Amino acid sequence: GRPWSQSVEAALLRRWTISAILARESGSGTEACWRSLASQLQLQLILVQRPSPPTGGMDLELEALLEQAQAWLDQNSASTTPNRAQPQALPSGNRQP
């Protein structure tokens, strides 16, 4: 990430006469700085919450998902025929993008 300077952000907020800050609710130091600036400069602070994780599925990184897909293909390729009419689906529990 970029180096974050609260004094630079405060100067920009004043210069551009910003009246509200819209930011992600991350729980990080950046969020703390936005909270501090909003309080100091009497600005409205709007924090957007992260959506809840999907239920009933696995949350996999791309590499892990690709590995699982390849393993499934390797396991099922011997039982398939070249002229199969219906494609087979990956096992349930894998989250689609």
Buried (B, 14 or more C-beta within 10 A) or exposed (E): EEEEEBEEBBEEBEEEEBEEBEBEEEEEEBBEBBBBBBEEBEBEBEBEEEEEEEEEEEEBEEEEBEEBBEEBEEEEEEEEEEEEEEEEEEEEEBEEE
